[in-house]
Amino acid sequence: MPVPFEGLMPYAIMAAFFGLAGHGVQFIRYWDNGWKNDRWNLDAWDKRMMKRDFLLTGIKRGQSQEPVAPEHFKTADTIEQQYYSANRGQSFVLRDRLWRGYVFGDWDWS
């Protein structure tokens, strides 16, 4: 028995809107990141260099080719804003410990 045409229209509309939303979010992240792809797996050095680049250029992914930093860079600093959290940032500790144990063999349960 054939499937009626009207039964497939809602699924096509839903698939189109999910695809549009996904590509829209991807484009906004790409645009907001200075027309570059997202950075992932960042360590402390990468985060510090991103902070330095932001202080030098005003853009998180910006870089400067000037050999001497501008005068305002000597006293510039950012303040990290902290929010109260009921779980004090401990919500994914077990998952992180399991991941580190499986990947790096570092089974720290202290």
Secondary structure, DSSP 4 states (H G I P E B T S, - for coil): -PPPHHHHHHHHHHHHHHHHHHHHHHHHHHHHTTSSPPP-S--HHHHHHHHHHHHHHSSTT-----SS--GGGGT----------TTTT-TTHHHHHHHHHHHH------
